[in-house]
Structure formats: C-alpha cells, structure tokens
Amino acid sequence: MDTTKPIAVGITDSEASQAALAWAAARARRLKQPLVLLSVLDDHWMAGEALEALPYIDVLRTSGEDLLKSSAERIRSQEPGLQVSHEQLEGSIGASLGRYSEKASMLVLGSSGQSRGAMTDRALQAAAVAESPVAVVGPGAYGGRGIVVGVDGSEQATQAVAFAAAEADALGEELTVLYAFTGPNRWIKAGLPSGSFARHVVEEEQVVLSETVAGLRQDYPGLVVHDVLETVLEPAAALIRAGTGARLLVLGSRGRGSFSRLLLGSTAHAVLTEPPCPTVITRLKKRA
C-alpha cells in the first residue's frame, strides 16, 4: 500500500458514515497519513438535467460543504496533529469515488448492513471500480480482535493475503486464513461416488490452502497464522461468521469462480451487504 497517498473517506450524516469516519481517522493517525473527507453531490436522479440548471443546486452544495467542514473540525479536535482536508465531488457516487480512489491509499465508506439503500449501494459501486483497497465499516462493528482473510487460490486472494498479513503483523493480531468451499457433498448427492472421491477433493483443496499460507510464517516469523478449510457453509456465510467479532475482514474483489467481466465477485458482493466487522476489499494490482 502506498502510504504517501491520503486515506479518503466518503461521508454523509448517517450513523454508519460517522463510524466509518472515526475508523478512517484512527487509521490515518496510526499510519501518519493525511485524511481527506469526501462528499458527493449525486446526479443520478437529475434525469439528464445539468446540475447548474437546478434551482436548488446551491442549497445542496452548501449543505454538503457544511457537513464536510463540521466533520473535519470535529476530527481535528479529536485527532490533534492529523492533517485533514475535504473535497466535494459531483456526479455518480460510485464513479466519482472510484475515480478519486486513484489518489488515495484506501477509500473508506459506511455501510447500512442488511438493509438495502444508498449506503450499501455506494459501497458496492465504489468497491467494484476503485483502484485502491476499499474499507466498508458499519456502526458498532469495530473493536474486535484478530484479522480474517478469505482465500480461494486466485491471484486476487493471494494479494488479499499479503495485505491481511501485513496488517496483522503491524497490529500484533493473529491471522486466520479461511478457504471456504461447499465440499464434495453436493456432488455426491448428485450421484457421483463418495468415499475416496470426497477425500481426494478435500485433499486437493487443502493443498491450495497450504500453498496460500506457505510463505507467511517465513515472511512474518512472529505472526500467529491459523488456516481453516470450511466445507459446509457457502463462502459468504463462512466469511461473515468468521468475521463476527474480528478486528478486520479482508477479501479480494473477485475470486477464481467469478466471471472475468464482473468487477465485483458474488462473494465480495454478498459480504458487503452484511459486513460483520470493518471489511476491506483489495484490488488486483496490475503487473508491469
């Protein structure tokens, strides 16, 4: 992660957004990075009209600026010495935040949890297009212990593990590497032979998990690493269960089972609609 870039946090006046702001400010203080507060003047409901043509556009802009200024002042008083700035963006929320993420080391957003709405949609849209990692934080969902990372043998998962291991090492937390797949049971029920076949499938997937964590203990000799193979729960359900009470949950934007045309995989999408703790979606880095 590029620590020369600021941490950006998208804010509204919701409880989840304020929790995300507090989490982002604490991270910025710990890493000694600048913090940028963002508000987006959403144009998706303008029906093709130019923003300037709306008679109440100045009211909306002023309201957004007031929220940014008051939030920035509060953070400065809570985190003395932290470099805090703010900026108002205009346009589609997901696209605007996604473009801004190119300037940031991390984009932090609030989530509405199980209820559908603007906060969840914003997190999903931004996570799908962001160039930086995206952290999604819900109200009262932080303060746990341990870091959990979901893997599946994909390149995205390998980079998610690298991010999670670095975080766990820096924070003095234990790392749980979770590989969840539904196992051979569904295939056996469909008529395939059991016994040695089932053992073979599980052994093959255990190799994937072992290879994923193989270098961690060498790279981080003081890091406690737990590797877990889950063969009953669906991946999203397993990650949500494992992340409940954790300090951080990390997963890649897409796994090996996602269609290449999809920017956000089904597992990441499902977890972000109900994040059990602060959840980071890492982006696959483009190789030179």
C-alpha positions as CSV (number, residue, x, y, z in Angstrom):
1,M,0.0,0.0,0.0
2,D,1.2,3.5,-0.9
3,T,1.4,5.3,2.4
4,T,2.4,8.6,0.7
5,K,-1.3,8.9,-0.5
6,P,-4.0,10.0,1.8
7,I,-6.8,7.9,3.2
8,A,-10.1,9.1,1.7
9,V,-13.5,8.7,3.5
10,G,-16.9,9.3,1.9
11,I,-19.3,10.8,4.4
12,T,-23.0,11.5,4.8
13,D,-24.9,12.3,8.0
14,S,-25.7,8.7,8.7
15,E,-24.6,6.7,11.8
16,A,-22.7,4.2,9.6
17,S,-20.9,7.0,7.8
18,Q,-19.8,8.6,11.1
19,A,-18.5,5.3,12.3
20,A,-16.5,4.9,9.0
21,L,-15.1,8.4,9.5
22,A,-13.9,7.6,13.1
23,W,-12.3,4.3,11.8
24,A,-10.6,6.1,9.0
25,A,-9.3,8.9,11.2
26,A,-7.8,6.3,13.7
27,R,-6.1,4.5,10.8
28,A,-4.7,7.8,9.4
29,R,-3.3,8.7,12.8
30,R,-1.7,5.3,13.3
31,L,-0.1,5.3,9.8
32,K,0.7,9.0,9.9
33,Q,-1.2,9.6,6.7
34,P,-3.4,12.6,5.7
35,L,-7.1,12.2,5.8
36,V,-9.4,13.5,3.1
37,L,-13.2,13.8,3.7
38,L,-15.4,13.4,0.6
39,S,-19.0,14.3,-0.1
40,V,-20.7,13.6,-3.4
41,L,-23.4,15.7,-5.0
42,D,-25.2,12.8,-6.6
43,D,-26.6,13.5,-10.1
44,H,-28.2,10.1,-10.8
45,W,-31.7,11.4,-10.2
46,M,-31.3,14.6,-12.3
47,A,-33.0,12.9,-15.4
48,G,-30.3,14.3,-17.7
49,E,-30.5,17.9,-16.5
50,A,-27.3,19.8,-15.9
51,L,-26.6,20.4,-12.2
52,E,-26.4,24.1,-12.8
53,A,-29.9,24.1,-14.2
54,L,-31.4,23.0,-10.9
55,P,-32.8,25.9,-8.8
56,Y,-31.7,24.3,-5.5
57,I,-28.2,23.3,-6.5
58,D,-26.6,26.0,-4.3
59,V,-28.6,24.7,-1.3
60,L,-27.3,21.1,-1.9
61,R,-23.7,22.3,-2.4
62,T,-23.9,24.4,0.8
63,S,-25.4,21.5,2.8
64,G,-22.6,19.2,1.6
65,E,-19.9,21.8,2.4
66,D,-21.3,22.4,5.9
67,L,-21.2,18.7,6.6
68,L,-17.6,18.4,5.4
69,K,-16.5,21.4,7.4
70,S,-18.2,20.4,10.6
71,S,-16.9,16.8,10.3
72,A,-13.4,18.0,9.6
73,E,-13.4,20.3,12.6
74,R,-14.6,17.5,14.8
75,I,-11.9,15.2,13.6
76,R,-9.2,17.8,14.1
77,S,-10.3,18.3,17.7
78,Q,-10.3,14.6,18.3
79,E,-7.0,13.8,16.5
80,P,-4.7,16.8,17.1
81,G,-1.9,16.9,14.6
82,L,-3.7,14.9,11.9
83,Q,-3.7,16.5,8.5
84,V,-7.4,16.8,7.5
85,S,-8.8,18.2,4.3
86,H,-12.1,17.9,2.5
87,E,-13.5,18.0,-1.0
88,Q,-17.0,17.9,-2.6
89,L,-17.4,15.8,-5.7
90,E,-20.2,15.9,-8.2
91,G,-21.6,13.1,-10.4
92,S,-22.4,9.4,-9.9
93,I,-21.5,8.4,-6.4
94,G,-19.8,5.1,-7.3
95,A,-17.9,6.5,-10.3
96,S,-16.9,9.7,-8.5
97,L,-15.5,7.8,-5.5
98,G,-13.9,5.3,-7.8
99,R,-12.0,8.0,-9.8
100,Y,-10.9,9.7,-6.6
101,S,-9.5,6.3,-5.3
102,E,-6.7,6.7,-7.7
103,K,-5.3,9.4,-5.5
104,A,-5.9,7.5,-2.2
105,S,-4.1,4.7,-0.4
106,M,-7.6,3.5,0.8
107,L,-11.2,4.5,0.3
108,V,-13.4,4.1,3.5
109,L,-17.2,4.0,3.4
110,G,-20.0,3.4,5.7
111,S,-22.4,0.5,5.2
112,S,-26.1,0.2,6.0
113,G,-25.6,-3.5,6.8
114,Q,-28.6,-5.8,6.0
115,S,-30.9,-3.0,4.8
116,R,-30.7,-2.1,1.1
117,G,-30.2,1.6,0.4
118,A,-27.8,4.3,-0.7
119,M,-25.1,3.5,1.8
120,T,-24.8,-0.2,0.8
121,D,-25.2,0.7,-2.9
122,R,-22.4,3.3,-2.6
123,A,-20.1,0.8,-1.1
124,L,-20.8,-1.8,-3.7
125,Q,-20.5,0.6,-6.6
126,A,-17.2,2.0,-5.3
127,A,-15.7,-1.3,-4.4
128,A,-16.4,-2.5,-8.0
129,V,-14.5,0.3,-9.7
130,A,-12.0,1.6,-7.1
131,E,-8.2,1.4,-7.8
132,S,-7.3,1.4,-4.1
133,P,-8.5,-1.0,-1.4
134,V,-12.0,-0.2,-0.1
135,A,-12.9,-0.5,3.6
136,V,-16.6,-0.8,4.5
137,V,-17.5,0.0,8.1
138,G,-20.8,-0.4,9.9
139,P,-21.9,1.3,13.1
140,G,-20.7,-0.5,16.2
141,A,-18.9,-3.1,14.1
142,Y,-15.4,-2.4,15.2
143,G,-13.2,-3.1,18.2
144,G,-12.8,-6.8,17.7
145,R,-9.7,-9.0,17.8
146,G,-7.9,-10.9,15.0
147,I,-7.8,-10.5,11.3
148,V,-9.6,-12.8,8.9
149,V,-8.8,-13.2,5.2
150,G,-10.8,-15.2,2.7
151,V,-8.9,-17.2,0.0
152,D,-9.7,-19.5,-2.9
153,G,-6.4,-19.9,-4.7
154,S,-6.9,-17.0,-7.1
155,E,-4.4,-14.2,-7.7
156,Q,-6.8,-11.7,-6.1
157,A,-6.8,-13.9,-3.0
158,T,-3.0,-14.1,-2.9
159,Q,-2.8,-10.3,-2.8
160,A,-5.6,-10.1,-0.2
161,V,-3.5,-12.4,2.0
162,A,-0.4,-10.2,1.5
163,F,-2.5,-7.2,2.6
164,A,-4.0,-9.0,5.6
165,A,-0.7,-10.5,6.8
166,A,0.9,-7.0,6.8
167,E,-2.0,-5.6,8.7
168,A,-2.0,-8.4,11.3
169,D,1.8,-8.1,11.8
170,A,1.7,-4.3,12.2
171,L,-1.3,-4.5,14.6
172,G,0.0,-7.5,16.6
173,E,-3.1,-9.5,15.7
174,E,-3.5,-13.2,14.9
175,L,-4.3,-14.0,11.3
176,T,-7.0,-16.5,10.2
177,V,-6.7,-17.6,6.6
178,L,-10.1,-19.1,5.6
179,Y,-10.8,-21.1,2.5
180,A,-14.5,-21.9,2.2
181,F,-15.9,-24.2,-0.5
182,T,-19.0,-26.3,-0.3
183,G,-17.1,-29.6,-0.5
184,P,-18.0,-32.8,-2.3
185,N,-21.3,-33.3,-0.6
186,R,-23.4,-31.6,-3.3
187,W,-21.7,-33.7,-6.0
188,I,-22.1,-36.9,-4.0
189,K,-25.8,-36.1,-3.7
190,A,-26.0,-35.6,-7.4
191,G,-24.9,-39.2,-7.9
192,L,-21.1,-39.1,-8.0
193,P,-19.3,-41.7,-6.0
194,S,-18.4,-41.0,-2.4
195,G,-15.5,-42.3,-0.3
196,S,-12.2,-41.8,-2.0
197,F,-13.6,-39.2,-4.3
198,A,-14.7,-37.0,-1.4
199,R,-11.3,-37.4,0.3
200,H,-9.5,-36.6,-2.9
201,V,-11.5,-33.3,-3.4
202,V,-10.8,-32.2,0.2
203,E,-7.1,-33.1,0.0
204,E,-6.8,-31.1,-3.2
205,E,-8.3,-28.0,-1.7
206,Q,-6.2,-28.4,1.4
207,V,-3.2,-28.2,-0.8
208,V,-4.5,-24.9,-2.2
209,L,-4.9,-23.6,1.3
210,S,-1.4,-24.8,2.4
211,E,0.2,-23.2,-0.6
212,T,-1.5,-19.9,0.2
213,V,-0.1,-19.7,3.7
214,A,3.3,-21.4,2.9
215,G,5.4,-18.2,2.9
216,L,3.6,-16.3,5.7
217,R,5.5,-17.8,8.6
218,Q,8.8,-17.1,6.9
219,D,7.9,-13.5,5.9
220,Y,6.4,-12.8,9.4
221,P,8.1,-15.1,11.9
222,G,6.3,-13.6,14.8
223,L,2.8,-13.8,13.2
224,V,0.4,-16.4,14.5
225,V,-1.4,-17.9,11.5
226,H,-4.5,-20.2,11.6
227,D,-5.5,-21.9,8.3
228,V,-9.1,-23.0,8.2
229,L,-10.8,-25.2,5.5
230,E,-14.6,-24.8,5.5
231,T,-16.5,-27.4,3.5
232,V,-20.1,-26.9,4.8
233,L,-21.0,-23.2,4.6
234,E,-21.1,-21.2,1.4
235,P,-18.1,-18.8,1.2
236,A,-20.0,-15.6,2.0
237,A,-21.7,-17.2,5.0
238,A,-18.4,-18.6,6.3
239,L,-16.7,-15.3,6.0
240,I,-19.5,-13.4,7.8
241,R,-19.4,-16.0,10.6
242,A,-15.6,-15.9,10.9
243,G,-15.5,-12.1,10.7
244,T,-18.0,-11.6,13.5
245,G,-16.0,-10.2,16.4
246,A,-12.9,-9.8,14.3
247,R,-10.9,-6.6,14.0
248,L,-10.8,-6.8,10.2
249,L,-12.0,-9.0,7.4
250,V,-10.2,-8.9,4.1
251,L,-11.0,-10.4,0.7
252,G,-10.2,-9.9,-2.9
253,S,-12.6,-8.1,-5.3
254,R,-13.1,-11.3,-7.3
255,G,-12.3,-15.0,-6.8
256,R,-11.4,-17.7,-9.2
257,G,-15.0,-18.6,-9.7
258,S,-16.1,-15.1,-10.8
259,F,-16.7,-14.3,-14.5
260,S,-13.9,-12.1,-15.7
261,R,-16.3,-9.4,-16.9
262,L,-17.6,-8.9,-13.3
263,L,-15.8,-6.2,-11.4
264,L,-17.0,-7.4,-8.1
265,G,-17.4,-11.1,-7.3
266,S,-20.5,-12.6,-5.8
267,T,-18.8,-13.5,-2.5
268,A,-17.5,-9.9,-2.0
269,H,-20.9,-8.5,-3.1
270,A,-22.7,-10.7,-0.5
271,V,-20.3,-9.9,2.3
272,L,-20.5,-6.2,1.7
273,T,-24.3,-6.2,2.1
274,E,-23.8,-7.5,5.6
275,P,-20.2,-6.8,6.8
276,P,-19.7,-8.4,10.2
277,C,-16.7,-6.0,11.0
278,P,-14.6,-3.5,9.1
279,T,-14.2,-5.2,5.8
280,V,-11.5,-4.4,3.2
281,I,-11.9,-5.3,-0.5
282,T,-8.4,-5.4,-2.1
283,R,-7.9,-4.6,-5.8
284,L,-5.8,-6.8,-8.1
285,K,-2.6,-4.8,-8.8
286,K,-1.7,-4.5,-12.4
287,R,1.6,-6.1,-13.1
288,A,4.2,-4.2,-15.1
